[in-house]
Amino acid sequence: MHFNDREEIIALTPQWKGDRLDDGRPYVPDKYLKALHNLTLEEVWKPIFVKGYESQFEGRLHTLHDDGRKLIGRAVTATYCPYRPDLDEVTKEIGKSENRTGTYNQWVIDSLREGDVVVVDMYDKIYKGTFLGGNLTTAIKNKTKTGGGVIWGGIRDTEQMKKVEGVQVYYRGIDPTPIRNFIMTGFNTATRIGNAICLPGDIVFGGGGGVLFIPSHLVEEVVEGAAKTQVKDLFGFEMITLNKFTTAQIDKNTWSKEMLDLLMDFIENDDRAAQYRGMDWSHEYDLAINGDPNDTQSAL
């Protein structure tokens, strides 16, 4: 057993072809993280779902702040299990050999860098399962600048946590007890958060009532696909209002060439669509002209 092992992280994420962080996690450029702040959960979810990534979202979580702020960053994952004396002894010896100090949750916090988000499977442990409190939330802020956490378990000291500016935390429950009786079994490995799977370096998208984990190699495509969904919705709402197209036409996955032509005119000439100019729509035109096997289905 090894923790935060670079070679293992690279082996887990072979479809990522770009730069990597020192620990081996995919380094999704900041420009995509910035772009995600302007997108909704459904806009980001759709391009992932249609590619077969159906276990990336979990909505059964509370939020530290209910003011609409998003949580976006590169995942640092950790997995824990209930306490067992012999396993605890072995695990701490491994940590010692890797020069890790402090408690298991401190191992993770100590590794963070700017832009990271902690993603923790605390096996839904709330009583004595409070992964974050005031001190560690402050440490997260200092290290990540804009990050936070997704905790499938508990938190404590919420009044203190809420005073830490700029963070957001998703969690399962609150309890005043300190964290106790748990063992780390994985650090930057595949981690389960409820119904969702997160790999190290995935982009965490917290917003709209839940958390979505975007595979690193799909982020660029997701951002572009979500932007296309945005402008199609902007155009589609107007066409429905003007009675130029029906909701059935707008909701189809594949638009006709006539609709795409009108969309292109809308993008080029309407100031509301200025930010979407320069996007490549050749794939959509190809489907419109040559057909799409799914063109009878409604858009997601």
N, C-alpha and C positions, 0 to 999 in steps of 0.2 A: 504494500500500500504506500502510495506517495500522495502528497497534497500540492495542489497548484502546480502540476507538472507540465512544463512547456510542451514536451513531445506528445503527451497525452492530449492536451488541448488542441494541438495542430492536427492530430489524428482524428479528433472528434469533428473538426470543421474543415474537411478537405475541399469543399466547394467554394470556400472563400479564397480568392486569388490576389487580394490586395495586401497592403502592409499589415503587419502584426505588432502588437505591443510586446514588451519585453517578456511577459509571461506566456506569450503565444496566442493570446486572444486576438480575433480579428479586429482591426482598427478601422471601423466605419468612420469616414471623414465627418468632421463637425458640421459641414454644410448640410448634410442630410439630417442630422439631429435638429438643426435650426429649422429646416423645412418642415419637419414633422410637427413642430409647434403650431403650424397653421392648418393642420389637417384634423379631421374628426376620426373617432374610433372606427366608424363604419367605412369611411374612405380608405383607411389604412388596412383594415381587416380584409376587404374584398379581394385584392390582388393575391393575398396569401391563401385564402380559402379556396379559390378556384384552381390553385396549383396542388391541392391535396393536403395542405397544412391545416388540418381541422382541429388540432389540439393545442392551439396557441393562446387561447383566451380563458381567463378566469374572472368571473364577476362577483363571487361571493366573498367580498372583502370590504372592510371599512376603510375610510380615509382619515388621516390625521387632520387635514384641512378640507372643508367642503365649500371652497370658494371658486372652484372651477379650474384651479391650476393643474397643469399637466406634470407628469413625472416621465422624463425622457433621458435615456443614457445607456451606456454599455454594461451589460450584465456581468457581475461577479457572483458566481453561484456557490452555495454551500448547502450541504445536506447533513442532517443529524438524526440520531436514533436514541431510544431510551437507554438509560445507564445500565451497564453490566460491568462489574469490577475488572474481570480479566481483559475485556476488550478495551476498557478505559486505560488500563496500564500499558497495553501494547500501543495504542494510538498516541498516548502522550510521549512514549519513547521515540516513536517515529517523528513526532513534532519536534522533540528535543534534538534529534539528529539533523533536522532541517533548520535548526536555529530559530524555532518558533517559541515565543514566550507569552505568558499570560494565559487567559482562558480561551476556549475554542472560538467564542465569538470575537475575541480580540484578534485572533489570527487573521480573520477576514478583514476587519476594519483596518488593521495595520497595512494591508496590501493595497488599499484603494488609491486611485489616482484621479485626476480631474476628469469629469465626465462619466464616472462610474455610478452604477446603481447596485445596491446589495440585493440579491435574490436568494431567500433562505427558506428551505423546507425544514421547519421545526416540528414536523409530523403533527400539526394542529395542536400542539401543546401550548396551553395558555397559563394555567396554574404552574408556576415555576418554569414557564417557557417563554419568559419575556425577553426576547432577543435584544430589543432596543429600549433604552431609557434616555434620560436627559444627557448624560455624559457621552454615550456612544453616538447619539444623534448630533451632538456638537462636533464630535470627531469626524463624522461623515461629512458634515458641512465644510469643515476645514480642509478636508482632503479632496472632496469631489467638486466643491464650489456650488454646483447646481443639482446635486443628486438627492438620494433618499433611499428608501428600501421597500421591498415587497416581502412580507413576512407571513408565511403560512404557520402562524403561531401568535404569540402574545407580545405586547409592549407594556411599558410602565412609565410613570413620571410624565404623563401626557401634557400636564400644564407646563412643565419645563420644555418638553419637546416642541410644543407649539410656539414657544418664544424663539426657537432657532430659526432665523430668517432664511427663507428661500428653499426649504426642504419640503418634500411630500413623502408620506409613508402610507402604504397599504398594509393592512394587518387583519387578523382574524378576531382578536379579542384583547381586552385590557384586564390586567390583574396587578395588584400592588406587590406581589411576591417577586423577589429577585430570581434570576435564572439559576436553575439547579438540575442536577441529575440528567445530563445529556452527554452524548458523545458525537464527535464529528466523524462522518463516514465518507464524505466527499467534499472537495474544495476545488471549484472550477471544473466540475464534471457535469454530466446531464442531471438536471434537477427538476423535480415535479412540484408544481404549485397548483394544488387541487386537480382540475381537469387539464391543466396546461403543462407543456414541457418546455424547459428553457435550457439552452446551451450557453457556455461561457462566450461572451462577445455578442450574443443576441442583443438587439436593441429593445429595451423596455419602453413600452408606450402605455403609460397610465393616464387614463382620461375617459370621460363618457361613462363612468360607472364601473370600470373594471380595468384589468391589465392585459395587454397583448404583448407577446414576445415575438419580435420580427426576426427571422433567420438572417444572419449578417449578409449572406450572399444575395438576398432578395431585397435589401433595403433600397438600393438605387431604383430598381424596377417598381417597388412599392410606392416610393415617393412620386415617380412619374405617373404610375397608374392612378394613384389617389388624386393627383392634380387633374388628370383627365376626367375622373369622375366628378370632381368639383365643377369644372367648367361645363361639363355636359348637364349637370344638375342646374346650374345657373341658366344655361340656354333652354333646357327642357321646361323649367318652371315658367319661363316667359312664353314659350310656344304653347303650353297648355292654357295659360291665361289668355292668349290671343286666339285660342281655338284653331291654331294652325296644325297641331298634331294631337292625337289622343294620348291618354296615359298609357294605353297598350303599346302604341308605337314607341313612346319615349322609354318604356320599361324594358324593351327587348335588349338582349345582350348585343346583338349586331344591328347597327343602324343602316338604313339604305343610303345609297350614294347621294340622293337628293338631300337627305337630312344632314349628312356630313358636309355637303357643300354649303348649306345654310349655316352650319356650325362654324365652318372656316370663315365665312363672311362675318359672323358675329364676333369671333375672336379678333379678327383684323380691324374691325371698325367700331366696336363698342368699347368704351373706356373701361367698363367694368371687367372686361376680359383681357386687359392689356398684359397682365402678368403671365398669361398662358401663351403668348405669342412665341413662335419659334419651335414649338413641340412637333415631333414627328408623328403623323397620323397615317403613314403608309400601310401599317398593319391593318388598321380599321378599314381603310379603303379596299385593301385586298380581300378582306372578309365580305365586305359589302358587294363587291363585284363577282367574286368567285364562290361565295357561299360559306356558311359556317354550320357544321353539324349540330350546333346547339342554338341555332337562331330562332327556334320556336319557343325557347325558354325565356322567361322573364329575367330581367337583370336582377342581380343580387343586391 
